[in-house]
Amino acid sequence: IPYGVVTFVALIACVTDIKSFRIPNTLTIPLAVSGLAFHGVLSGLAGLQNSILGFLFGGLVLMLLYLIGGMGAGDVKLLAAAGAWLGIPAIVYVFIVAATVGSLYSLGVLVAQGRLISAVTTIRVAFHQLVALGRHLGAEERVEAVVKQGDRHKRLVPFAVMIAIGVIVVMIGVHLV
């Protein structure tokens, strides 16, 4: 049931993320609450603890990217909500697959657009900003601002797609083992 629920919602999130680069709270909040409730009722305190740990990992692992302006809040909430349903360690595996697929996708886009060297320079600047941990920590343009621009499809990654791929790959892996 957990993989089915998360896959269904993640696929809906893919559609909204691809179309508008937004993942609505009407998807993520009910997913998180129902995951916590499901495991709390079905498995008691141990299930609820695992669900909470999954929720916390899913949210916190993407939080830094959100705080520096490199990811939208909907992506963070979607991974956290998926974590509430899948728990630890499954959400860790989902994150690893999603991050890997997202990185490969982004690398491919940068190469195809001839922007790889520019991106490496930007990453170096962002790293120096991160090390400084100063007031100017964030990226030059936050995701929320880029979403409103006409070229957003060339500049943003609909990360819900990566999360959905991660969920599906982990689900298949769990069922094959």
N, C-alpha and C positions, 0 to 999 in steps of 0.2 A: 504493500500500500504506500509506504513513504516514497519510494522511487516513482511510482505512478503519479502521485499527487505533484511531486516536485517537477517531474518531466512535463506534465500537463501545463502547470503554471509557467515554467521556464519557456515553453514554446509560445505561450501567449505573450510573455515578456519579450521574446525575440521579435514578434510582429510589431509591437509598440516601439521597441528600441530601434529597429530598422527604419520604421516609418518616421518617427519623431524624435529619436534619441532620448526618449523618456520611458521610465518604467513607473507606472502609477502606484501610489500608496494603496490603492484599492486592490492591487495584486499582492504586494509584499506584506502589508500588515496582517491581513487575514491568514496568509500562508504562515507567518511566524507564530501568531497566536494559536492557530489550529495545530501546528506542529508541537508546540509546548503542551497544549491540552491533550492531544492524542497520546503522547508518550507518558505524560503524567497519569492519565487515567489507565492506560493499557499496562504500563510497567512500573507504576508507583514512583517512589522517590528516585530509585536508580535510573529509570527511564527519563524522568524529568531532569535529573542532573546531566545525563548524556545530551539531552536536547538543549539544555542551557549552554553547555560547553560548545556544542556545535554552533549554536546561535552566536556566541561570543567570538569564537574563532572566525566564523564567516564574516562577521562585521568588522572585527578588528584587523584582520589581515589586509583588507583593502582600504582601511581608514587613512593611512598615510598618503596613498595615492589621491584620495579624495581631498585631503587637507591641503595638498600642494597644487590642487586644481587639475589633476590629470585624469580624473574619473568622476562620473556623476554619482550623486547620492543614491539613486535608484539601483545602481549596480551593487553598491555596498549593502543596501537593504535586501536585495534579492539573494545575495550569497548568504547573508545572515539568516534570512527566512528559510533558505534551503538547508542551512545548518541545523535549524530547529527541528526539521523533519528527519534529516539524515544522521545527525549526531556526529560524534568523533568516533572513529577516524575517517569515516566516509567523506565528510566535507573537506578534510585535508586533501584527499585524493582528487575530489572534484576541483578544488582550487588549483592543484598542481596541473591537472589536465587543462583547465580553462586558461591558466596563465601561460602554459606552453603553447597552446593553440593561438591565443591572443598575440603572443610575441611573434610567432611564425607569420601570422596574418599581417601584423604591423610591419614586420621586416619585408615581406613580399610587396606590400603597398609602397613602402619607401623606395625599394629598389625599382619598382615599376614606374614610379613618378620621378625617379632620378634625384631623390631627396635624402639619400642615405648619409652622405657626408654632413649635410646640414643637420640632420637628426642627431648624429653622433656629437656634434658640437653643442647642440641644445641639451643633450643628456649630460655632457660634461659641465655645462653652466648650471644645470639643475642640481647636479651632484654638489657643486661648490656652494650653492644656495642651501642645500640640505645640511651640509657640514656646518655652515655658519649658524643654522637654526635661528636666524635673525627675523627681523620684522618683514623682510622681503623674501620670505621662504617660498612663496607660491610661484607658479608658472606665470609667464607674461599674460597669458589669456586663460582664464578658467573655462572649464568645459561648458558651464552654463552660458558663457558669452559666445563660445564657438558654435553652440547649437543653433543660435539665432542667425548665423551667417549662411550665405548661399552656398559656399563651398564646403559645408560641414561634412558631406559624404566623402570628401577626399581627406578630411582631417581627423575624423573621429572613428573609433572602433565601437560598434554596438556590442558591448561586452556581455549582454544577456545571451547572445548567440554562443559565446565561448562557455558561459556557465551551463547552458543547455547541453552543449557537446560534452562537457565534463560530467554532467549527471548521467547522460546516456552511456558514455564510455565506462564509467564506474559501475553503473547498473549492469551492463553486459558482463563486465569483469567479475562482479559478485556472483552472477548467475552461472558463469562458466566454471568457477572454482568449486 
